[in-house]
Amino acid sequence: MMEVGVDEAGRGPVIGPLVVCSVAIPDNEVQLLSDMGVKDSKDITPKKREEIRQWFLRNCVERKWSYSIIQCDPKRIDNSVYHGGLNNLEAELFAESINGLNLGPEVDVNITCDACDVDAQRFSRKISQMLENWPWGNSKINSYHKADENYLVVGMASILAKQARDDAVKSIQRKFEFPIGSGYPSDKVTIQAVKMMIGNVPH
């Protein structure tokens, strides 16, 4: 049985992408995540997140671990907000990420997602409708609120998603001579950066 965890980073950004990540790990090796200190990315320092990411990537080479990251650009986010809603977009991105694992219908999989919908199981149903060749054997999919806090594989996915988004924001930062912050609207540095960006746009 493969345990798959899926989570996102960057919901509702004003700068940078929305990132979704899925990870797949044999169920008898999930405990290794706990031994490494994996938990919700929000509860880990940037230094520790990067240490865990590098450790995970090494295990993808040495063991039957895999991951899939989808970066959703602002144009697609904006289009989805006006046509279908952000929850539908996230269901699409979660499905795309899971499909990117290339697990195949012959593998039994237990998929756990961090719910992005007030109705967690509705979120699961939306994702399952977009999975290739679903249902797979004895596989199942469930979504839970705060799954990144309560399921190690989802916590691992949250770390990879967070690091990928941070990398993307750093890449954007290099294009400007002023700080852009985290990219979230709650960040005063980001809001000031957006004002400066708008002021620099030719009319």
Backbone as JSON, one array per atom type, in Angstrom:
{
  "sequence": "MMEVGVDEAGRGPVIGPLVVCSVAIPDNEVQLLSDMGVKDSKDITPKKREEIRQWFLRNCVERKWSYSIIQCDPKRIDNSVYHGGLNNLEAELFAESINGLNLGPEVDVNITCDACDVDAQRFSRKISQMLENWPWGNSKINSYHKADENYLVVGMASILAKQARDDAVKSIQRKFEFPIGSGYPSDKVTIQAVKMMIGNVPH",
  "N": [[0.85, -1.2, 0.0], [0.56, 2.18, -0.89], [1.03, 5.27, 0.65], [-0.35, 8.36, 0.05], [0.0, 11.82, 0.25], [-1.42, 15.07, 0.03], [-1.09, 18.55, -0.41], [-1.28, 22.18, -0.3], [0.34, 25.36, -0.99], [0.2, 28.82, -0.74], [-2.39, 29.82, -1.18], [-4.57, 32.29, -2.23], [-2.68, 34.37, -2.98], [-1.02, 37.54, -3.69], [1.26, 37.99, -4.97], [3.24, 35.77, -6.75], [3.03, 32.11, -7.2], [0.35, 29.67, -6.75], [0.92, 26.69, -5.16], [0.8, 23.21, -5.44], [1.41, 20.08, -3.97], [2.02, 16.6, -4.12], [2.9, 13.64, -2.39], [4.27, 10.33, -2.36], [4.6, 7.45, -0.49], [5.66, 4.26, 0.67], [3.52, 2.52, 2.9], [4.73, 1.26, 5.1], [6.94, 2.77, 5.61], [6.34, 5.26, 6.44], [6.68, 6.09, 9.06], [9.27, 6.96, 9.16], [9.16, 9.6, 8.44], [8.19, 10.87, 10.71], [10.33, 10.37, 12.42], [12.19, 12.04, 11.28], [11.22, 14.47, 11.89], [9.08, 15.6, 10.57], [6.31, 17.72, 10.07], [3.45, 19.91, 9.99], [4.17, 22.43, 7.67], [4.04, 25.06, 8.52], [4.81, 24.99, 11.12], [7.5, 24.66, 11.26], [10.88, 25.74, 11.02], [12.39, 27.71, 8.36], [15.01, 26.76, 7.8], [14.93, 24.12, 8.82], [12.88, 23.08, 7.24], [14.12, 23.07, 4.72], [16.18, 21.28, 5.2], [14.7, 18.94, 5.62], [13.48, 18.73, 3.12], [15.7, 18.19, 1.41], [16.52, 15.77, 2.47], [14.25, 14.21, 1.92], [14.29, 14.23, -0.9], [16.62, 12.79, -1.38], [15.77, 10.29, -0.5], [13.91, 9.74, -2.44], [15.47, 8.89, -4.46], [16.81, 6.73, -3.35], [14.84, 5.08, -2.3], [11.45, 3.82, -2.84], [10.05, 6.29, -3.13], [8.16, 9.13, -4.13], [7.24, 12.27, -5.73], [5.15, 15.01, -6.75], [4.87, 18.15, -8.13], [2.83, 20.95, -8.71], [2.7, 24.08, -10.14], [0.73, 26.84, -10.08], [0.04, 29.54, -12.05], [-0.51, 33.15, -11.61], [-2.35, 34.11, -13.56], [-3.97, 31.91, -14.23], [-5.08, 31.47, -11.73], [-6.55, 33.87, -11.32], [-8.39, 33.67, -13.44], [-9.82, 31.42, -12.67], [-11.01, 32.26, -10.31], [-12.97, 33.94, -11.23], [-14.41, 32.22, -12.84], [-15.8, 29.61, -11.83], [-14.53, 29.32, -9.34], [-12.25, 29.28, -6.51], [-12.05, 26.95, -4.99], [-12.77, 24.92, -6.78], [-10.67, 25.16, -8.58], [-8.52, 24.39, -6.94], [-9.18, 21.72, -6.48], [-8.81, 20.73, -9.07], [-6.03, 21.17, -9.33], [-5.03, 19.54, -7.28], [-5.77, 17.05, -8.28], [-4.27, 17.02, -10.66], [-1.7, 16.99, -9.61], [-1.66, 14.52, -8.21], [-2.09, 12.78, -10.37], [0.31, 13.21, -11.61], [2.09, 11.64, -10.23], [2.22, 9.16, -11.37], [1.47, 6.55, -10.53], [-0.08, 4.38, -11.32], [-2.77, 2.06, -12.08], [-2.45, -0.43, -10.93], [-1.46, -0.26, -8.42], [-2.23, -0.21, -5.0], [-3.55, 2.47, -3.25], [-3.65, 4.86, -0.66], [-5.02, 7.84, -0.41], [-4.63, 10.96, 1.04], [-5.87, 14.12, 1.57], [-5.41, 17.61, 2.23], [-8.14, 19.36, 3.1], [-9.66, 21.78, 1.06], [-12.1, 22.83, 1.0], [-15.14, 23.67, 2.61], [-16.79, 21.52, 2.89], [-15.42, 18.63, 3.32], [-15.49, 16.01, 2.2], [-16.82, 16.43, -0.17], [-14.87, 17.79, -1.52], [-13.04, 15.7, -1.86], [-14.53, 14.09, -3.63], [-14.67, 15.71, -5.91], [-11.97, 15.79, -6.65], [-11.48, 13.04, -7.16], [-13.02, 12.61, -9.42], [-11.45, 13.63, -11.38], [-9.19, 12.13, -11.53], [-6.96, 9.96, -13.24], [-8.03, 6.94, -14.63], [-9.41, 6.22, -12.32], [-11.63, 4.42, -10.09], [-8.68, 2.99, -8.51], [-8.03, -0.27, -8.1], [-7.98, -1.36, -4.8], [-7.87, 1.17, -3.79], [-8.3, 4.35, -2.06], [-9.66, 7.64, -1.37], [-9.51, 10.44, 0.75], [-10.4, 13.51, 2.32], [-9.43, 15.94, 4.72], [-9.89, 18.51, 7.13], [-7.18, 20.44, 8.3], [-5.38, 18.44, 7.76], [-2.68, 18.55, 7.26], [-1.61, 18.89, 9.72], [-2.2, 16.57, 11.04], [-1.59, 14.26, 9.6], [1.2, 12.56, 8.56], [2.16, 12.21, 5.89], [0.82, 14.19, 4.54], [1.78, 16.42, 5.84], [4.42, 16.26, 4.94], [4.04, 16.79, 2.22], [3.14, 19.4, 2.47], [5.44, 20.7, 3.27], [7.17, 20.44, 1.03], [5.64, 21.82, -0.84], [5.56, 24.38, 0.29], [8.31, 25.07, 0.28], [8.81, 25.07, -2.47], [7.15, 27.15, -3.28], [8.3, 29.29, -1.86], [10.79, 29.37, -3.15], [9.94, 30.2, -5.68], [8.97, 32.76, -5.12], [11.32, 33.99, -4.29], [12.67, 33.97, -6.7], [11.13, 35.76, -8.16], [11.61, 38.0, -6.61], [14.24, 38.65, -7.26], [14.01, 40.15, -9.53], [13.39, 42.69, -8.87], [14.23, 45.83, -7.3], [13.45, 46.38, -4.81], [12.11, 45.12, -1.69], [9.77, 42.38, -1.73], [8.42, 40.87, 0.05], [6.41, 38.21, 1.46], [4.49, 37.66, -0.39], [1.83, 37.44, 0.25], [-1.4, 38.93, 0.92], [-1.69, 39.74, 3.55], [0.71, 40.64, 4.35], [2.52, 43.46, 5.04], [4.78, 44.4, 3.75], [4.58, 43.18, 1.28], [2.22, 44.36, 0.31], [3.04, 47.03, 0.05], [4.96, 46.63, -1.89], [3.39, 45.81, -4.06], [2.0, 48.17, -4.58], [4.11, 49.76, -5.45], [4.86, 48.32, -7.71], [2.58, 48.65, -9.33], [2.7, 51.36, -9.68], [4.86, 51.52, -11.33], [4.03, 50.54, -13.72], [3.61, 51.1, -17.14], [1.33, 53.49, -18.52]],
  "CA": [[0.0, 0.0, 0.0], [1.26, 3.46, -0.91], [0.37, 6.4, 1.28], [-0.18, 9.6, -0.7], [-0.46, 13.02, 0.92], [-1.49, 16.22, -0.88], [-1.34, 19.84, 0.25], [-0.96, 23.35, -1.11], [0.91, 26.55, -0.35], [0.0, 30.02, -1.55], [-3.79, 30.14, -1.48], [-4.89, 33.71, -2.09], [-1.52, 35.27, -3.03], [-1.04, 38.68, -4.61], [2.5, 37.81, -5.72], [3.72, 34.39, -6.74], [2.1, 31.05, -7.58], [-0.27, 28.71, -5.84], [1.67, 25.46, -5.39], [0.23, 21.98, -4.88], [2.36, 18.97, -3.99], [1.64, 15.28, -3.62], [4.02, 12.74, -2.13], [3.88, 8.93, -2.25], [5.55, 6.71, 0.33], [5.11, 2.99, 1.14], [2.95, 2.72, 4.24], [5.62, 0.77, 6.16], [8.06, 3.69, 5.78], [5.82, 6.58, 6.84], [7.23, 6.43, 10.38], [10.54, 7.66, 8.95], [8.85, 11.03, 8.4], [8.13, 11.32, 12.1], [11.7, 10.33, 12.94], [12.9, 13.18, 10.7], [10.64, 15.71, 12.41], [8.1, 16.15, 9.65], [5.04, 18.19, 10.59], [2.92, 20.99, 9.17], [5.26, 23.35, 7.3], [3.93, 26.32, 9.28], [5.38, 24.78, 12.45], [8.92, 24.32, 11.1], [11.69, 26.87, 10.54], [12.86, 27.56, 6.97], [16.2, 25.92, 7.76], [14.53, 22.74, 9.02], [12.13, 22.67, 6.05], [15.05, 22.76, 3.64], [16.86, 20.04, 5.59], [13.77, 17.84, 5.37], [13.32, 18.6, 1.67], [16.86, 17.51, 0.84], [16.44, 14.38, 2.95], [13.19, 13.54, 1.17], [14.75, 14.05, -2.28], [17.57, 11.66, -1.38], [15.0, 9.07, -0.37], [13.25, 9.48, -3.72], [16.46, 8.17, -5.26], [17.21, 5.49, -2.68], [13.68, 4.27, -1.97], [10.33, 3.97, -3.77], [9.32, 7.5, -2.79], [8.02, 10.04, -5.27], [6.47, 13.48, -5.48], [4.72, 15.75, -7.94], [4.57, 19.54, -7.78], [2.15, 21.75, -9.72], [2.71, 25.51, -9.86], [-0.37, 27.51, -10.77], [0.41, 30.95, -12.19], [-1.58, 34.09, -11.25], [-3.37, 34.24, -14.61], [-4.92, 30.81, -14.06], [-5.79, 31.72, -10.47], [-7.54, 34.93, -11.55], [-9.43, 33.15, -14.32], [-10.64, 30.47, -11.9], [-11.8, 33.01, -9.33], [-14.13, 34.48, -11.93], [-15.12, 31.16, -13.55], [-15.8, 28.32, -11.14], [-14.16, 29.45, -7.95], [-10.94, 28.82, -6.08], [-12.13, 25.55, -4.52], [-12.73, 24.06, -7.96], [-9.3, 25.2, -9.08], [-7.66, 23.58, -6.09], [-9.48, 20.31, -6.76], [-8.12, 20.44, -10.34], [-4.59, 21.12, -9.09], [-4.76, 18.35, -6.48], [-5.86, 15.91, -9.19], [-3.12, 17.08, -11.57], [-0.53, 16.58, -8.86], [-1.75, 13.08, -7.97], [-1.87, 12.13, -11.66], [1.73, 13.35, -11.93], [2.87, 10.62, -9.54], [2.33, 8.0, -12.26], [1.46, 5.34, -9.7], [-0.67, 3.3, -12.09], [-3.94, 1.43, -11.46], [-2.13, -1.7, -10.28], [-0.97, 0.01, -7.07], [-3.23, 0.2, -4.01], [-3.12, 3.77, -2.72], [-4.49, 5.59, 0.29], [-4.77, 9.26, -0.66], [-5.14, 11.87, 2.06], [-5.72, 15.51, 1.12], [-5.81, 18.7, 3.12], [-9.37, 19.85, 2.48], [-9.73, 23.2, 0.72], [-13.53, 23.09, 0.87], [-15.79, 23.5, 3.9], [-17.27, 20.14, 2.85], [-14.18, 17.92, 3.01], [-15.68, 14.86, 1.31], [-17.14, 16.97, -1.5], [-13.57, 18.06, -2.11], [-12.53, 14.4, -2.3], [-15.28, 13.63, -4.8], [-14.25, 16.52, -7.05], [-10.64, 15.33, -7.06], [-11.56, 11.68, -7.69], [-13.6, 12.67, -10.76], [-10.43, 14.07, -12.33], [-8.05, 11.22, -11.49], [-6.89, 9.07, -14.38], [-8.32, 5.53, -14.38], [-9.93, 6.01, -10.97], [-10.84, 4.03, -8.92], [-7.59, 2.05, -8.71], [-8.03, -1.42, -7.2], [-8.51, -1.15, -3.45], [-7.45, 2.5, -3.35], [-9.34, 5.26, -1.56], [-9.25, 9.04, -1.2], [-10.24, 11.18, 1.77], [-9.89, 14.85, 2.62], [-9.71, 16.36, 6.09], [-9.39, 19.82, 7.52], [-5.96, 20.37, 9.1], [-4.69, 17.17, 7.51], [-1.24, 18.78, 7.33], [-1.21, 18.78, 11.13], [-2.56, 15.27, 11.6], [-1.13, 13.14, 8.78], [2.6, 12.81, 8.22], [2.39, 12.34, 4.44], [0.31, 15.51, 4.13], [2.77, 17.36, 6.36], [5.56, 16.23, 4.02], [3.61, 17.5, 1.02], [3.07, 20.83, 2.78], [6.82, 21.21, 3.32], [7.67, 20.57, -0.34], [4.88, 22.89, -1.49], [6.02, 25.64, 0.87], [9.65, 25.36, -0.21], [8.7, 25.4, -3.89], [6.58, 28.5, -3.39], [9.32, 30.24, -1.4], [11.76, 29.47, -4.24], [9.33, 30.99, -6.74], [8.91, 34.15, -4.68], [12.7, 34.48, -4.33], [12.98, 34.2, -8.11], [10.47, 37.03, -8.51], [12.3, 39.06, -5.86], [15.48, 39.03, -7.95], [13.7, 41.04, -10.64], [13.07, 44.02, -8.35], [15.23, 46.47, -6.45], [12.83, 46.61, -3.51], [11.6, 43.86, -1.14], [8.38, 42.06, -2.07], [7.82, 40.13, 1.16], [6.0, 36.81, 1.31], [3.55, 37.52, -1.5], [0.47, 37.35, 0.75], [-2.0, 40.25, 1.18], [-1.58, 40.09, 4.97], [2.09, 41.1, 4.54], [2.61, 44.89, 4.73], [5.87, 44.59, 2.78], [4.03, 42.78, -0.01], [1.26, 45.38, -0.14], [3.82, 48.17, -0.4], [5.59, 46.23, -3.15], [2.36, 45.83, -5.11], [1.76, 49.58, -4.91], [5.26, 50.22, -6.23], [4.77, 47.66, -9.02], [1.52, 49.3, -10.07], [3.19, 52.7, -10.0], [5.87, 51.42, -12.37], [3.44, 50.02, -14.95], [3.35, 52.17, -18.12], [-0.08, 53.7, -18.82]],
  "C": [[0.88, 1.25, 0.0], [0.4, 4.51, -0.21], [0.69, 7.66, 0.48], [-0.77, 10.75, 0.1], [-0.42, 14.19, -0.04], [-1.82, 17.48, -0.1], [-0.92, 20.96, -0.68], [-0.27, 24.42, -0.28], [0.64, 27.73, -1.29], [-1.43, 30.3, -1.93], [-4.03, 31.63, -1.24], [-3.7, 34.64, -2.14], [-1.8, 36.49, -3.9], [0.24, 38.71, -5.44], [2.89, 36.34, -5.62], [2.63, 33.37, -7.03], [1.39, 30.4, -6.4], [0.39, 27.37, -6.17], [0.97, 24.29, -4.7], [1.26, 20.87, -5.02], [1.71, 17.7, -3.48], [2.9, 14.46, -3.42], [3.47, 11.33, -1.98], [4.99, 8.16, -1.54], [4.92, 5.37, 0.73], [4.65, 3.12, 2.59], [3.86, 2.25, 5.36], [6.84, 1.66, 6.37], [7.62, 5.08, 6.23], [6.4, 7.03, 8.17], [8.56, 7.18, 10.25], [10.33, 9.18, 8.89], [8.81, 11.6, 9.81], [9.52, 11.38, 12.71], [12.51, 11.53, 12.47], [12.35, 14.5, 11.2], [9.64, 16.37, 11.49], [6.83, 16.53, 10.4], [4.54, 19.28, 9.65], [4.03, 22.02, 8.92], [5.23, 24.65, 8.1], [4.58, 26.22, 10.65], [6.87, 24.46, 12.42], [9.67, 25.54, 10.56], [12.11, 26.64, 9.09], [14.07, 26.64, 6.85], [15.84, 24.45, 7.89], [13.73, 22.23, 7.82], [13.07, 22.28, 4.92], [15.82, 21.48, 3.94], [15.98, 18.83, 5.29], [13.57, 17.65, 3.87], [14.48, 17.83, 1.05], [16.89, 16.04, 1.24], [15.4, 13.6, 2.16], [13.64, 13.26, -0.27], [15.76, 12.92, -2.38], [16.83, 10.34, -1.3], [14.22, 8.73, -1.64], [14.18, 8.72, -4.66], [16.73, 6.79, -4.67], [16.06, 4.54, -2.39], [12.58, 4.48, -3.02], [9.44, 5.13, -3.33], [9.22, 8.37, -4.03], [7.21, 11.26, -4.86], [6.12, 14.12, -6.8], [4.29, 17.14, -7.5], [3.93, 20.25, -8.98], [2.19, 23.21, -9.28], [1.67, 26.19, -10.72], [-0.08, 29.0, -10.83], [-0.78, 31.86, -11.9], [-2.69, 34.21, -12.29], [-4.42, 33.14, -14.47], [-5.73, 30.98, -12.78], [-6.89, 32.75, -10.69], [-8.7, 34.42, -12.4], [-10.38, 32.23, -13.56], [-11.51, 31.17, -10.87], [-13.08, 33.52, -9.97], [-14.96, 33.41, -12.64], [-14.97, 29.83, -12.81], [-15.38, 28.37, -9.7], [-12.83, 28.81, -7.59], [-10.96, 27.37, -5.61], [-12.08, 24.57, -5.68], [-11.33, 24.01, -8.56], [-8.4, 24.29, -8.25], [-7.93, 22.09, -6.28], [-8.78, 19.88, -8.05], [-6.62, 20.26, -10.1], [-4.2, 19.9, -8.27], [-4.78, 17.12, -7.39], [-4.66, 15.87, -10.14], [-1.85, 16.59, -10.86], [-0.52, 15.08, -8.6], [-1.5, 12.31, -9.27], [-0.39, 12.16, -12.04], [2.61, 12.34, -11.23], [3.07, 9.37, -10.39], [2.37, 6.68, -11.5], [0.89, 4.15, -10.46], [-1.8, 2.6, -11.35], [-3.65, 0.13, -10.74], [-1.65, -1.51, -8.84], [-2.12, 0.42, -6.16], [-2.71, 1.45, -3.29], [-4.15, 4.31, -1.74], [-4.14, 7.06, 0.19], [-5.42, 10.09, 0.42], [-4.84, 13.3, 1.64], [-6.08, 16.48, 2.24], [-6.99, 19.4, 2.46], [-9.33, 21.36, 2.28], [-11.17, 23.64, 0.53], [-14.14, 22.89, 2.25], [-16.38, 22.1, 4.02], [-16.1, 19.27, 2.38], [-14.4, 16.77, 2.02], [-16.16, 15.29, -0.08], [-15.85, 17.28, -2.24], [-12.94, 16.78, -2.63], [-13.22, 13.93, -3.57], [-14.86, 14.41, -6.05], [-12.89, 16.05, -7.57], [-10.74, 13.97, -7.75], [-12.12, 11.67, -9.11], [-12.58, 13.06, -11.82], [-9.17, 13.2, -12.31], [-8.11, 10.26, -12.67], [-7.11, 7.62, -13.94], [-8.8, 5.23, -12.97], [-11.29, 5.33, -11.04], [-9.78, 2.97, -9.26], [-7.72, 0.92, -7.68], [-8.71, -1.16, -5.88], [-8.15, 0.23, -2.9], [-8.63, 3.33, -2.84], [-8.76, 6.66, -1.41], [-10.14, 9.69, -0.16], [-9.59, 12.54, 1.98], [-10.31, 15.23, 4.03], [-9.2, 17.78, 6.29], [-8.21, 19.62, 8.48], [-5.25, 19.02, 8.93], [-3.18, 17.34, 7.59], [-0.71, 18.71, 8.75], [-1.33, 17.36, 11.66], [-2.09, 14.05, 10.83], [0.27, 13.45, 8.26], [2.83, 13.01, 6.73], [1.88, 13.67, 3.93], [1.25, 16.6, 4.64], [3.99, 17.42, 5.45], [5.23, 16.98, 2.74], [3.57, 19.01, 1.27], [4.46, 21.45, 2.81], [7.36, 21.42, 1.91], [6.94, 21.69, -1.08], [5.36, 24.25, -1.01], [7.4, 26.02, 0.34], [9.63, 25.75, -1.68], [8.14, 26.8, -4.08], [7.6, 29.55, -2.95], [10.39, 30.44, -2.47], [11.23, 30.36, -5.36], [9.29, 32.47, -6.38], [10.31, 34.77, -4.69], [13.12, 34.79, -5.77], [12.36, 35.5, -8.59], [11.2, 38.19, -7.86], [13.53, 39.56, -6.6], [15.25, 40.0, -9.1], [13.46, 42.48, -10.18], [14.18, 44.54, -7.43], [14.67, 46.8, -5.07], [12.25, 45.28, -3.01], [10.14, 43.63, -1.49], [7.69, 41.23, -0.99], [7.44, 38.71, 0.8], [5.08, 36.58, 0.12], [2.1, 37.42, -1.08], [-0.09, 38.73, 1.09], [-1.97, 40.68, 2.65], [-0.21, 40.68, 5.32], [2.2, 42.57, 4.1], [3.7, 45.18, 3.7], [5.37, 44.25, 1.38], [3.07, 43.84, -0.55], [1.99, 46.62, -0.64], [4.5, 47.85, -1.74], [4.61, 46.27, -4.31], [2.07, 47.27, -5.54], [2.89, 50.14, -5.77], [5.26, 49.6, -7.62], [3.73, 48.34, -9.9], [1.96, 50.68, -10.55], [4.2, 52.69, -11.13], [5.33, 50.88, -13.7], [3.13, 51.17, -15.91], [1.86, 52.27, -18.41], [-0.24, 54.18, -20.27]]
}
